[in-house]
Amino acid sequence: MIRVESRNGEPLEKTLRRFKKRCEKEGLTKDIKKCMFYEKPSEMKRREARKLEKRLLQERTAATR
Protein backbone atom coordinates (compact mmCIF):
# COMPACT_ATOMS: atom_id res chain seq x y z
CA MET A 1 0.00 0.00 0.00
CA ILE A 2 1.35 3.39 -0.97
CA ARG A 3 1.29 5.92 1.83
CA VAL A 4 2.16 9.62 1.68
CA GLU A 5 1.92 11.88 4.68
CA SER A 6 1.48 15.61 4.35
CA ARG A 7 4.45 17.60 5.56
CA ASN A 8 4.06 20.54 7.88
CA GLY A 9 2.49 23.43 5.94
CA GLU A 10 2.61 21.57 2.61
CA PRO A 11 -0.21 22.32 0.17
CA LEU A 12 -2.53 19.48 -0.81
CA GLU A 13 -1.55 19.76 -4.50
CA LYS A 14 2.09 19.06 -3.69
CA THR A 15 1.15 16.06 -1.54
CA LEU A 16 -1.00 14.67 -4.36
CA ARG A 17 1.86 15.13 -6.82
CA ARG A 18 4.17 13.11 -4.57
CA PHE A 19 1.51 10.40 -4.27
CA LYS A 20 1.10 10.20 -8.05
CA LYS A 21 4.86 9.91 -8.56
CA ARG A 22 5.06 7.06 -6.07
CA CYS A 23 2.18 5.29 -7.83
CA GLU A 24 4.04 5.60 -11.14
CA LYS A 25 7.27 4.28 -9.62
CA GLU A 26 5.46 1.25 -8.23
CA GLY A 27 3.88 0.58 -11.62
CA LEU A 28 0.39 0.94 -10.22
CA THR A 29 -0.85 3.29 -12.94
CA LYS A 30 0.38 0.94 -15.69
CA ASP A 31 -1.31 -2.01 -14.04
CA ILE A 32 -4.61 -0.16 -13.69
CA LYS A 33 -4.57 0.96 -17.33
CA LYS A 34 -3.72 -2.58 -18.42
CA CYS A 35 -6.66 -4.05 -16.49
CA MET A 36 -9.20 -1.50 -17.74
CA PHE A 37 -9.90 -3.46 -20.94
CA TYR A 38 -9.96 -7.15 -21.68
CA GLU A 39 -7.05 -8.37 -23.74
CA LYS A 40 -7.44 -11.60 -25.64
CA PRO A 41 -4.81 -14.26 -24.90
CA SER A 42 -3.62 -14.19 -28.52
CA GLU A 43 -3.07 -10.41 -28.30
CA MET A 44 -1.22 -10.86 -25.03
CA LYS A 45 1.13 -13.43 -26.61
CA ARG A 46 1.69 -11.16 -29.61
CA ARG A 47 2.52 -8.21 -27.35
CA GLU A 48 4.94 -10.31 -25.29
CA ALA A 49 6.62 -11.60 -28.47
CA ARG A 50 7.11 -8.05 -29.77
CA LYS A 51 8.52 -7.02 -26.39
CA LEU A 52 10.96 -9.95 -26.43
CA GLU A 53 11.98 -9.20 -30.02
CA LYS A 54 12.65 -5.55 -29.15
CA ARG A 55 14.74 -6.51 -26.11
CA LEU A 56 16.81 -9.01 -28.10
CA LEU A 57 17.43 -6.44 -30.83
CA GLN A 58 18.64 -3.92 -28.24
CA GLU A 59 20.95 -6.52 -26.68
CA ARG A 60 22.40 -7.38 -30.09
CA THR A 61 23.08 -3.75 -30.97
CA ALA A 62 24.63 -3.15 -27.54
CA ALA A 63 26.90 -6.18 -27.95
CA THR A 64 28.21 -4.99 -31.31
CA ARG A 65 29.29 -1.62 -29.96
SVG drawing of the C-alpha trace seen along z (x, -y; Angstrom):
<svg xmlns="http://www.w3.org/2000/svg" viewBox="-12 -26 44 43">
<polyline fill="none" stroke="black" stroke-width="0.4" points="0.0,0.0 1.3,-3.4 1.3,-5.9 2.2,-9.6 1.9,-11.9 1.5,-15.6 4.4,-17.6 4.1,-20.5 2.5,-23.4 2.6,-21.6 -0.2,-22.3 -2.5,-19.5 -1.6,-19.8 2.1,-19.1 1.2,-16.1 -1.0,-14.7 1.9,-15.1 4.2,-13.1 1.5,-10.4 1.1,-10.2 4.9,-9.9 5.1,-7.1 2.2,-5.3 4.0,-5.6 7.3,-4.3 5.5,-1.2 3.9,-0.6 0.4,-0.9 -0.9,-3.3 0.4,-0.9 -1.3,2.0 -4.6,0.2 -4.6,-1.0 -3.7,2.6 -6.7,4.0 -9.2,1.5 -9.9,3.5 -10.0,7.2 -7.1,8.4 -7.4,11.6 -4.8,14.3 -3.6,14.2 -3.1,10.4 -1.2,10.9 1.1,13.4 1.7,11.2 2.5,8.2 4.9,10.3 6.6,11.6 7.1,8.1 8.5,7.0 11.0,9.9 12.0,9.2 12.7,5.6 14.7,6.5 16.8,9.0 17.4,6.4 18.6,3.9 20.9,6.5 22.4,7.4 23.1,3.7 24.6,3.2 26.9,6.2 28.2,5.0 29.3,1.6"/>
</svg>
